[in-house]
Amino acid sequence: MEHVPVLVDEVLSIVSRPGRQIVVDATIGGGGHAEAILNAFEGVSLIGIDRDLTAVRRCARRLEIFGERVSLDNAAFENMDEVLDGRGVDLADVILMDLGVSSFHLDDPERGFSFQRSGPLDMRMDRSGELTADNIVNSYSEKELALIFKKYGEERFARRIARAITAQREKNRIETTGRLAKIIEDSVPAKARRGRIHPATRVFQAIRIAVNNEIENLAMAIDRAVSRLKAGGRIIVISFHSLEDRVVKTALRDLTRHCVCPKDLPVCVCGAPGKVELLTRKPVSPGATEILNNPRSRSARLRAARRLET
Ligand SMILES: C[S@@+](CC[C@H](N)C(=O)[O-])C[C@H]1O[C@@H](n2cnc3c(N)ncnc32)[C@H](O)[C@@H]1O
């Protein structure tokens, strides 16, 4: 199934400027946002980045019609500096980060993200990475597993699920997403099995975040991205769960006050201007129609900021 981009109108309204612009789509995925931006604004040249080589190759075909307006790199956005330096671009007008996985990841059982369709326990966005879901599930201690489920999945039953996993893997190595989902389902109280979401949802999210190190470097990546924006340039970040949104919110808020006071001063006296001003005081969520047409969009939260003259 195609990946349907979320909050496209909201993204376009933030990109919207006359004339030439350099847009970095740091998570190009299926190329949906990129295509919409390129179609809407003739003056845009777009640099697309994705850590998943398959996504980059797919986008190369989809965006071929835009010719030299598009360049693509297989890289993690944590390494945006290298990508932009390599392209001879100093500063960009817009940087878009649409976080998480795409429908292509979730729909392909071979990638190991899905508990609905069984596949190998993989979950790597970048398939050249060494750490897989299999490593985590079969070799981390019960304590480490519980910590991951709690921290990255905010899972209430983290400890009992971790206990069930370690008990089951002693009988037989856990090799598929289907078996892992079943172990989780069997280990939670009956009431949790009847909830709105599948009982394995949070644990799968947690393992995925750990495999791809999605949270640890995010604030740093946002900070670095902002330093590659022109004055007046905009950063747009779309997140899909509360943990991610909290990191985005804090990172952008911290950038609004760029205090340079000595660390031992109890209060800020420098009054130094921040690097950005927020364009969204509250996160922007999809409307009812978008959620109806694309249920996956329901948890999307968009935050954006504008780079100030510094
Ligand atoms: C939600 S999808 C993006 C969808 C895209 N906006 C579209 O319209 O098709 C997220 C994409 O970001 C990629 N990704 C996630 N973390 C990344 C990172 N740290 N660096 C680069 N790409 C990343 C994933 O591989 C995935 O393809």
The ligand as a Tripos MOL2 file, in Angstrom:
@<TRIPOS>MOLECULE
LIG
   27    29     1     0     0
SMALL
NO_CHARGES

@<TRIPOS>ATOM
      1 C1          6.9190    8.7940    8.1790 C.3       1 LIG1
      2 S1          8.0860    8.3220    6.9820 S.3       1 LIG1
      3 C2          8.2130    9.7250    5.9510 C.3       1 LIG1
      4 C3          7.1670    9.7770    4.8870 C.3       1 LIG1
      5 C4          7.3230   10.8950    3.8890 C.3       1 LIG1
      6 N1          7.2110   12.1960    4.5030 N.3       1 LIG1
      7 C5          6.3190   10.7430    2.7670 C.2       1 LIG1
      8 O1          5.5380   11.6840    2.5290 O.co2     1 LIG1
      9 O2          6.2960    9.6950    2.1190 O.co2     1 LIG1
     10 C6          9.5830    8.3970    7.8550 C.3       1 LIG1
     11 C7         10.8130    8.0530    7.0520 C.3       1 LIG1
     12 O3         11.9160    8.5710    7.7710 O.3       1 LIG1
     13 C8         12.9840    7.6680    7.6990 C.3       1 LIG1
     14 N2         13.8010    7.9390    8.8820 N.ar      1 LIG1
     15 C9         13.4970    7.7210   10.1740 C.ar      1 LIG1
     16 N3         14.4860    8.1340   10.9730 N.ar      1 LIG1
     17 C10        15.4260    8.6660   10.1710 C.ar      1 LIG1
     18 C11        16.6940    9.3000   10.3980 C.ar      1 LIG1
     19 N4         17.1870    9.4130   11.6290 N.pl3     1 LIG1
     20 N5         17.3810    9.7480    9.3380 N.ar      1 LIG1
     21 C12        16.8840    9.6260    8.0720 C.ar      1 LIG1
     22 N6         15.7200    9.0240    7.7910 N.ar      1 LIG1
     23 C13        14.9900    8.5600    8.8220 C.ar      1 LIG1
     24 C14        12.3520    6.3030    7.6760 C.3       1 LIG1
     25 O4         13.2030    5.3700    7.0540 O.3       1 LIG1
     26 C15        11.0820    6.5780    6.8670 C.3       1 LIG1
     27 O5         11.2670    6.2810    5.5070 O.3       1 LIG1
@<TRIPOS>BOND
     1     1     2 1
     2     2     3 1
     3     2    10 1
     4     3     4 1
     5     4     5 1
     6     5     6 1
     7     5     7 1
     8     7     8 2
     9     7     9 1
    10    10    11 1
    11    11    12 1
    12    11    26 1
    13    12    13 1
    14    13    14 1
    15    13    24 1
    16    14    15 ar
    17    14    23 ar
    18    15    16 ar
    19    16    17 ar
    20    17    18 ar
    21    17    23 ar
    22    18    19 1
    23    18    20 ar
    24    20    21 ar
    25    21    22 ar
    26    22    23 ar
    27    24    25 1
    28    24    26 1
    29    26    27 1
@<TRIPOS>SUBSTRUCTURE
     1 LIG1         1 GROUP 0 **** ****
